[in-house]
């Protein structure tokens, strides 16, 4: 039986979003019945406004710079239809099905709070498309993040009314055909419903949440890999002493130090160099892992709070307050909170990769690591990990450019009516390439650390880390003579992105679990 989830508008938790995001099969999402009276009340207020004589933005007027243009009563339905058609001008590759399904849910949750003035049929139609597997084709480019994600949300709305394009069963087809194959009928839009569909931050928020949840997996793998590198380099765990981190008081730093300590418990390698080791301090890439990774964790946690609030928010315009009988125009569609959260995430993702690249550089440097040059037993005849590190450096450098804040840019649109915009959609969309880069850097580090451990055998690393080593060795044997590691990097990259690195630890490490966002 297909699992089901109850959608309670305004009460979405990050754990529920994660379940919906990573579900192996699309769950049936049903609307909590308690919200239906609010939806009906909001729709009734819009109906009365449409029947009245007073101008109401988006109900019986034009949009944006054309807000002063009055629309005849007989054309109100056509107004909403043409709004969707005119705004569906996105370009580029389609967003992933995973992101689009999340957009459908976030849009349904926002409309279901009852402040948008749409009928129940609109919310039910979005949820039906989600469950029946109708995935609107949403081009990735074309939104500036205010007035909301206009173009991509218009592409989301067109299949709901039997237009546009959608994927169904993995096949791209006209929206009407996708609805028919799914056993759904197209919806006829009522007053304000087209506007409510396209106003909002659901696309940028879904893209950001998609990246946030992927970053959660990546962060865990990076911490584990950093601990393994510490052992391969025979580094000290003294810098992870809880007394050091308590004095600073940064929560992410304290949590990360605890995770590194837990991962290293029982390492024979660590015990082997407690005496007669003349090194006083390790390089920053080893010693300062809690400080750097902890700061990244705090950034991710802050972004998670902002994005969760946005996932539960009402972000269209105008807003309908049925209890007071008023409709108010405002600017909740401006996605600045999302843009700033994504910029913070971008910096954190880049830093996770930057310090991982430094650890790879340290491992291949025999002067610092005291391992064979470039991690090969016959340097000269073999180049070992020399160029593997170059790849990591290239990816880290790429991330530096991608990490430039998107939110500081703004180009006025709509004849200067919309004169400051957030660029949140690009801010969120550029996170996935950054995550891919950083995940490959971590995969390279994991291969390098595993290679370093080979030169310390028969000593064993910590039991939790040995479990990770066995997983890596199951797909990538030690490299004692040069071969191409391109396929190995991609295979380990898959382990990083799927969360398998974290799952490989033999026991569930509480301190590692405490780092997770949800």
C-alpha positions as CSV (number, residue, x, y, z in Angstrom):
1,X,0.0,0.0,0.0
2,X,1.3,3.5,-0.9
3,X,2.2,5.4,2.3
4,X,0.3,8.5,3.1
5,X,1.2,11.8,4.7
6,X,-1.2,14.4,6.3
7,X,-0.5,17.9,5.1
8,X,-1.2,20.5,7.9
9,X,-0.7,23.9,6.4
10,X,1.6,26.1,8.5
11,X,2.9,23.1,10.4
12,X,5.3,21.4,8.1
13,X,8.4,20.1,9.9
14,X,11.8,19.6,8.3
15,X,11.6,15.9,9.2
16,X,8.3,15.6,7.2
17,X,9.8,17.5,4.3
18,X,12.8,15.1,4.3
19,X,10.5,12.1,4.3
20,X,8.6,13.4,1.3
21,X,11.8,14.5,-0.4
22,X,13.5,11.1,-0.1
23,X,10.5,8.7,-0.3
24,X,11.3,5.9,-2.7
25,X,7.8,6.1,-4.1
26,X,5.6,9.1,-4.2
27,X,3.4,9.1,-1.1
28,X,-0.2,10.1,-1.0
29,X,-0.5,13.5,0.6
30,X,-3.9,14.4,2.0
31,X,-5.0,17.7,3.3
32,X,-5.8,18.0,7.0
33,X,-9.6,18.5,7.1
34,X,-9.3,21.2,9.7
35,X,-8.0,23.8,7.1
36,X,-10.9,23.5,4.7
37,X,-13.2,26.0,6.3
38,X,-10.5,28.7,6.1
39,X,-10.0,27.9,2.4
40,X,-13.7,28.2,1.8
41,X,-14.0,31.5,3.7
42,X,-11.1,33.0,1.7
43,X,-12.6,31.9,-1.6
44,X,-16.0,33.4,-0.7
45,X,-14.4,36.8,0.1
46,X,-12.8,36.8,-3.3
47,X,-16.0,35.8,-5.0
48,X,-17.8,38.8,-3.4
49,X,-15.0,41.1,-4.4
50,X,-15.2,39.9,-8.0
51,X,-18.9,40.6,-8.0
52,X,-18.5,44.1,-6.5
53,X,-17.6,47.4,-8.0
54,X,-14.5,48.3,-6.0
55,X,-11.2,47.7,-7.8
56,X,-9.2,44.9,-6.2
57,X,-5.7,44.1,-7.4
58,X,-5.4,40.9,-9.4
59,X,-9.2,40.2,-9.1
60,X,-10.6,42.8,-11.4
61,X,-7.5,44.8,-12.4
62,X,-4.4,44.2,-14.4
63,X,-1.1,43.2,-12.9
64,X,2.2,44.9,-12.0
65,X,2.5,48.3,-13.8
66,X,-1.0,47.6,-15.3
67,X,-2.7,47.5,-11.8
68,X,-4.7,50.6,-12.5
69,X,-6.4,49.0,-15.6
70,X,-9.9,47.8,-14.7
71,X,-11.1,44.5,-16.2
72,X,-14.7,43.9,-17.2
73,X,-16.6,41.4,-15.1
74,X,-17.2,39.1,-18.1
75,X,-13.4,38.9,-18.7
76,X,-12.3,38.0,-15.1
77,X,-11.9,34.2,-15.9
78,X,-10.0,35.1,-19.1
79,X,-7.8,37.4,-17.1
80,X,-6.5,34.6,-14.9
81,X,-6.1,32.2,-17.9
82,X,-4.1,34.8,-19.8
83,X,-2.0,35.6,-16.8
84,X,-0.7,32.0,-16.6
85,X,-0.1,31.9,-20.4
86,X,1.8,35.2,-20.5
87,X,4.0,34.4,-17.5
88,X,5.0,30.9,-18.7
89,X,8.2,32.1,-20.4
90,X,10.9,30.2,-18.6
91,X,13.9,28.8,-20.4
92,X,16.6,26.2,-19.9
93,X,16.5,22.6,-18.7
94,X,13.5,21.4,-16.7
95,X,13.8,21.3,-13.0
96,X,14.2,17.8,-11.5
97,X,11.1,15.8,-10.7
98,X,12.1,15.7,-7.1
99,X,12.2,19.5,-6.9
100,X,8.9,19.9,-8.9
101,X,7.1,17.5,-6.6
102,X,8.3,19.6,-3.6
103,X,7.0,22.7,-5.3
104,X,3.6,21.2,-5.8
105,X,3.4,20.4,-2.1
106,X,4.7,23.8,-0.9
107,X,2.3,25.6,-3.2
108,X,-0.6,23.5,-2.0
109,X,0.4,24.0,1.7
110,X,0.6,27.8,1.2
111,X,-2.8,28.1,-0.6
112,X,-4.5,25.8,1.9
113,X,-3.9,28.3,4.8
114,X,-6.9,30.2,3.5
115,X,-5.2,33.6,2.9
116,X,-5.0,33.3,-0.9
117,X,-8.7,33.2,-1.8
118,X,-8.6,30.1,-4.0
119,X,-11.1,27.3,-4.0
120,X,-10.5,23.9,-2.5
121,X,-10.4,22.5,-6.0
122,X,-7.1,24.3,-6.7
123,X,-5.4,22.8,-3.6
124,X,-6.9,19.4,-4.3
125,X,-5.8,19.6,-7.9
126,X,-2.2,20.3,-7.0
127,X,-2.1,17.4,-4.5
128,X,-3.8,15.1,-7.1
129,X,-1.1,15.9,-9.7
130,X,1.6,15.1,-7.1
131,X,0.1,11.8,-6.1
132,X,-0.8,10.7,-9.7
133,X,2.6,11.4,-11.0
134,X,1.9,14.5,-13.2
135,X,5.2,16.5,-13.0
136,X,4.9,19.9,-14.7
137,X,7.8,20.8,-17.0
138,X,9.3,23.9,-15.3
139,X,12.3,25.5,-17.1
140,X,15.0,26.3,-14.6
141,X,15.7,29.9,-15.7
142,X,13.5,33.0,-15.8
143,X,12.8,34.0,-12.2
144,X,14.3,37.0,-10.4
145,X,12.7,36.0,-7.1
146,X,10.1,38.8,-7.0
147,X,7.1,39.1,-7.5
148,X,7.7,35.6,-6.5
149,X,8.8,32.9,-8.9
150,X,6.4,34.1,-11.6
151,X,7.6,32.2,-14.7
152,X,8.4,28.8,-13.1
153,X,5.1,28.9,-11.1
154,X,3.2,29.7,-14.3
155,X,4.7,26.6,-15.9
156,X,3.6,24.7,-12.8
157,X,0.0,26.0,-13.1
158,X,-0.5,25.4,-16.8
159,X,-0.9,21.6,-16.6
160,X,-3.4,22.0,-13.8
161,X,-5.7,23.7,-16.4
162,X,-4.8,21.3,-19.2
163,X,-2.1,23.4,-20.9
164,X,1.6,23.5,-20.9
165,X,3.7,20.4,-20.6
166,X,4.3,17.7,-18.0
167,X,6.1,14.5,-17.5
168,X,4.1,11.4,-16.8
169,X,5.6,7.9,-16.5
170,X,8.9,9.5,-17.4
171,X,7.6,10.8,-20.8
172,X,7.3,14.4,-21.7
173,X,3.9,15.3,-23.2
174,X,1.3,18.1,-23.4
175,X,-0.3,18.9,-20.0
176,X,-3.8,17.9,-21.1
177,X,-2.5,14.4,-22.2
178,X,-0.7,14.0,-18.9
179,X,-3.8,14.8,-16.9
180,X,-5.9,12.4,-19.1
181,X,-3.4,9.5,-18.6
182,X,-3.5,10.2,-14.8
183,X,-7.3,10.2,-14.8
184,X,-7.6,13.8,-13.9
185,X,-9.7,16.6,-15.4
186,X,-8.4,20.1,-16.1
187,X,-9.4,22.9,-13.7
188,X,-11.3,26.0,-14.7
189,X,-9.7,29.0,-12.9
190,X,-11.8,31.3,-10.8
191,X,-11.1,34.9,-9.7
192,X,-7.6,35.5,-8.4
193,X,-6.6,31.8,-8.8
194,X,-4.1,32.3,-11.6
195,X,-2.5,35.1,-9.6
196,X,-2.3,33.0,-6.4
197,X,-0.7,30.2,-8.4
198,X,2.1,32.3,-9.8
199,X,2.8,34.6,-6.9
200,X,5.0,33.0,-4.2
201,X,8.4,31.8,-3.4
202,X,7.7,28.0,-3.7
203,X,10.2,27.3,-6.5
204,X,13.1,29.1,-4.9
205,X,12.2,27.5,-1.5
206,X,11.9,24.0,-3.0
207,X,15.3,24.4,-4.7
208,X,16.8,25.6,-1.5
209,X,15.4,22.8,0.6
210,X,16.5,20.3,-2.0
211,X,20.0,21.6,-1.6
212,X,19.8,21.9,2.2
213,X,18.8,18.2,2.6
214,X,21.5,17.1,0.2
215,X,24.0,19.3,2.1
216,X,23.0,17.5,5.3
217,X,24.2,14.2,3.9
218,X,27.3,15.7,2.4
219,X,28.2,17.3,5.8
220,X,28.0,14.0,7.6
221,X,30.3,12.3,5.0
222,X,32.8,15.2,5.2
223,X,33.1,14.9,9.0
224,X,33.6,11.2,8.7
225,X,36.2,11.6,6.0
226,X,38.0,14.3,7.9
227,X,38.3,12.0,10.9
228,X,39.7,9.3,8.6
229,X,42.3,11.7,7.2
230,X,43.3,12.7,10.7
231,X,44.1,9.0,11.4
232,X,45.9,8.5,8.1
233,X,48.1,11.5,8.9
234,X,48.6,10.3,12.4
235,X,47.2,13.6,13.7
236,X,46.4,14.4,17.3
237,X,42.9,14.3,18.8
238,X,43.9,16.7,21.6
239,X,42.4,19.7,19.6
240,X,39.0,18.0,19.9
241,X,39.1,18.1,23.8
242,X,35.7,19.3,24.9
243,X,37.2,21.9,27.3
244,X,38.7,23.8,24.4
245,X,35.4,24.1,22.6
246,X,33.3,24.9,25.7
247,X,35.4,28.0,26.2
248,X,34.3,29.4,22.9
249,X,30.7,28.4,23.2
250,X,29.9,28.0,19.5
251,X,27.3,25.2,19.3
252,X,28.2,23.8,15.9
253,X,31.9,23.7,16.9
254,X,31.1,21.9,20.2
255,X,28.9,19.4,18.4
256,X,31.5,18.7,15.6
257,X,34.3,18.2,18.1
258,X,32.2,15.6,19.9
259,X,31.5,13.8,16.6
260,X,35.2,13.7,15.7
261,X,36.1,12.3,19.2
262,X,33.4,9.6,18.9
263,X,34.5,8.6,15.4
264,X,38.1,8.1,16.6
265,X,37.4,5.9,19.6
266,X,39.4,2.7,19.5
267,X,41.9,3.7,16.8
268,X,45.1,1.6,17.0
269,X,46.8,4.2,14.8
270,X,46.1,7.0,17.2
271,X,47.4,5.0,20.1
272,X,50.5,4.1,18.2
273,X,51.9,7.7,18.1
274,X,50.9,8.9,21.5
275,X,54.6,8.7,22.5
276,X,57.8,9.5,20.6
277,X,56.1,11.8,18.1
278,X,58.0,15.1,17.8
279,X,55.2,17.0,16.1
280,X,53.8,19.7,18.3
281,X,50.8,20.9,16.3
282,X,48.9,19.6,13.2
283,X,48.1,21.8,10.2
284,X,44.9,23.8,10.5
285,X,43.1,21.5,8.0
286,X,43.3,18.8,10.7
287,X,43.4,20.7,14.0
288,X,40.7,23.3,13.2
289,X,38.1,20.9,11.8
290,X,35.6,21.6,14.6
291,X,36.0,25.3,14.2
292,X,35.5,25.3,10.4
293,X,32.9,22.6,10.1
294,X,31.1,23.8,13.2
295,X,30.8,27.2,11.7
296,X,29.4,25.7,8.5
297,X,26.9,23.6,10.6
298,X,25.7,26.8,12.3
299,X,25.2,28.4,8.9
300,X,23.2,25.4,7.7
301,X,21.1,25.4,10.8
302,X,20.3,29.0,10.4
303,X,19.4,28.5,6.8
304,X,17.2,25.6,7.8
305,X,15.2,27.8,10.1
306,X,14.6,30.4,7.5
307,X,13.6,27.9,4.8
308,X,11.3,26.0,7.1
309,X,9.5,29.3,7.9
310,X,9.3,30.0,4.2
311,X,7.9,26.5,3.5
312,X,5.0,27.3,5.9
313,X,4.5,30.8,4.7
314,X,1.8,32.6,2.7
315,X,3.7,34.5,0.0
316,X,1.3,35.5,-2.7
317,X,-0.5,38.9,-3.2
318,X,-3.0,40.3,-2.4
319,X,-3.7,38.4,0.8
320,X,-7.2,37.6,1.9
321,X,-8.3,38.1,5.5
322,X,-11.7,36.5,5.7
323,X,-12.2,37.2,9.4
324,X,-11.9,40.9,8.8
325,X,-13.4,41.0,5.3
326,X,-10.4,42.7,3.8
327,X,-7.8,42.0,1.1
328,X,-4.4,43.6,1.6
329,X,-1.7,44.1,-1.0
330,X,1.8,43.6,0.3
331,X,5.2,42.1,-0.7
332,X,5.5,38.7,0.9
333,X,6.4,37.4,-2.6
334,X,9.8,39.1,-2.3
335,X,12.2,36.1,-1.7
336,X,15.0,38.0,0.0
337,X,15.0,35.6,3.1
338,X,15.4,32.7,0.7
339,X,18.2,34.5,-1.2
340,X,20.2,35.3,1.9
341,X,19.8,31.8,3.3
342,X,21.0,30.4,0.0
343,X,24.0,32.7,0.0
344,X,24.9,31.5,3.5
345,X,24.5,27.9,2.3
346,X,26.7,28.5,-0.7
347,X,29.5,29.8,1.5
348,X,29.2,26.8,3.9
349,X,29.2,24.3,1.0
350,X,32.3,26.0,-0.5
351,X,34.1,25.9,2.8
352,X,33.4,22.2,3.4
353,X,35.0,21.6,0.1
354,X,37.9,24.1,0.6
355,X,39.1,22.5,3.9
356,X,38.7,19.0,2.4
357,X,40.9,20.0,-0.6
358,X,43.5,21.2,1.9
359,X,43.5,17.8,3.6
360,X,44.1,16.1,0.3
361,X,47.0,18.5,-0.4
362,X,48.4,17.6,3.1
363,X,48.1,13.9,2.5
364,X,50.1,13.9,-0.8
365,X,52.8,16.1,0.7
366,X,55.2,13.7,2.3
367,X,56.9,16.4,4.4
368,X,53.7,17.1,6.3
369,X,51.9,13.7,6.2
370,X,55.0,11.5,6.6
371,X,53.4,9.2,4.1
372,X,55.0,8.2,0.8
373,X,55.1,11.1,-1.7
374,X,51.7,11.3,-3.5
375,X,50.5,8.2,-1.6
376,X,52.3,5.8,-3.9
377,X,54.9,3.2,-3.0
378,X,57.0,3.9,-6.1
379,X,57.0,7.7,-6.6
380,X,58.5,8.7,-9.9
381,X,57.5,5.5,-11.7
382,X,54.0,6.3,-10.4
383,X,52.4,9.7,-10.0
384,X,49.9,8.3,-7.5
385,X,47.4,10.9,-6.2
386,X,49.3,13.9,-7.7
387,X,46.7,14.8,-10.4
388,X,43.8,13.5,-8.3
389,X,44.6,16.4,-6.0
390,X,44.7,18.8,-9.0
391,X,41.1,17.7,-9.7
392,X,40.1,18.5,-6.2
393,X,41.8,21.9,-6.5
394,X,39.9,22.7,-9.7
395,X,36.6,21.9,-8.1
396,X,37.3,24.0,-5.0
397,X,38.3,26.9,-7.2
398,X,35.1,26.6,-9.2
399,X,33.1,26.8,-6.0
400,X,34.8,30.0,-5.0
401,X,33.2,31.7,-8.1
402,X,29.8,30.0,-7.5
403,X,29.8,31.2,-3.9
404,X,29.6,34.8,-4.9
405,X,26.4,36.1,-3.2
406,X,23.4,36.2,-5.6
407,X,21.3,38.4,-3.3
408,X,23.5,41.5,-3.9
409,X,22.4,41.7,-7.5
410,X,19.1,43.3,-8.5
411,X,17.8,44.3,-11.9
412,X,14.5,46.3,-12.0
413,X,11.6,44.7,-13.9
414,X,8.0,45.4,-14.9
415,X,8.8,49.0,-16.1
416,X,10.4,49.8,-12.7
417,X,7.3,48.8,-10.7
418,X,9.3,45.8,-9.4
419,X,12.5,47.8,-8.8
420,X,14.3,45.6,-6.3
421,X,14.4,41.8,-6.7
422,X,16.0,39.0,-4.7
423,X,17.6,36.7,-7.3
424,X,16.6,33.9,-4.9
425,X,15.9,31.4,-7.6
426,X,19.3,31.5,-9.0
427,X,20.8,31.7,-5.5
428,X,19.1,28.4,-4.8
429,X,19.6,26.8,-8.2
430,X,23.4,27.3,-8.1
431,X,23.7,25.2,-4.9
432,X,23.4,21.9,-6.6
433,X,26.5,22.3,-8.9
434,X,28.4,23.4,-5.7
435,X,27.2,20.4,-3.8
436,X,28.3,18.1,-6.7
437,X,31.7,19.8,-6.7
438,X,32.1,19.5,-2.9
439,X,30.9,15.9,-2.9
440,X,33.5,14.9,-5.4
441,X,36.2,16.7,-3.4
442,X,35.1,14.7,-0.3
443,X,35.1,11.5,-2.4
444,X,38.7,12.3,-3.5
445,X,39.7,12.9,0.1
446,X,38.1,9.6,1.1
447,X,40.1,7.7,-1.5
448,X,43.3,9.5,-0.5
449,X,42.7,8.9,3.2
450,X,42.0,5.2,2.5
451,X,45.2,5.0,0.5
452,X,47.1,6.6,3.4
453,X,45.8,4.0,5.9
454,X,47.2,1.3,3.6
455,X,50.7,2.4,4.5
456,X,50.0,2.2,8.3
457,X,48.8,-1.4,8.2
458,X,48.6,-3.7,10.1
459,X,47.4,-1.0,12.5
460,X,43.7,-0.5,12.4
461,X,41.8,2.8,12.5
462,X,38.7,3.2,14.7
463,X,36.0,0.6,14.3
464,X,33.5,3.1,12.9
465,X,36.1,4.3,10.4
466,X,37.1,0.8,9.4
467,X,33.5,0.2,8.4
468,X,33.8,3.1,6.0
469,X,37.1,1.8,4.7
470,X,35.5,-1.6,4.0
471,X,32.8,0.1,2.0
472,X,35.3,2.1,0.0
473,X,37.4,-0.9,-0.7
474,X,34.4,-2.8,-1.9
475,X,34.3,-0.5,-4.9
476,X,37.8,0.9,-5.1
477,X,40.9,-1.3,-4.3
478,X,44.1,0.2,-3.0
479,X,46.2,1.8,-5.8
480,X,49.8,0.4,-5.5
481,X,50.5,1.1,-9.2
482,X,49.0,3.9,-11.3
483,X,45.6,3.5,-12.9
484,X,42.8,5.9,-13.7
485,X,40.8,6.8,-10.7
486,X,38.0,8.6,-12.6
487,X,35.5,5.8,-12.1
488,X,36.6,5.3,-8.5
489,X,35.9,9.0,-7.8
490,X,32.4,8.8,-9.3
491,X,31.6,5.6,-7.4
492,X,32.7,7.0,-4.1
493,X,30.9,10.3,-5.0
494,X,27.7,8.2,-5.2
495,X,28.3,6.9,-1.7
496,X,28.7,10.4,-0.4
497,X,25.6,11.8,-2.0
498,X,23.3,8.9,-1.1
499,X,24.2,8.9,2.6
500,X,25.9,5.5,2.5
501,X,29.1,6.8,4.1
502,X,27.1,7.7,7.2
503,X,25.2,4.4,7.2
504,X,28.5,2.5,6.9
505,X,29.5,3.1,10.6
506,X,28.9,-0.2,12.4
507,X,27.2,1.5,15.3
508,X,24.9,4.4,15.3
509,X,27.1,7.2,16.7
510,X,24.9,9.5,18.7
511,X,27.3,12.4,18.4
512,X,27.2,12.0,14.6
513,X,23.5,11.9,14.5
514,X,23.4,15.1,16.5
515,X,24.8,17.0,13.5
516,X,21.8,16.2,11.3
517,X,19.4,19.0,10.5
518,X,16.4,16.6,10.5
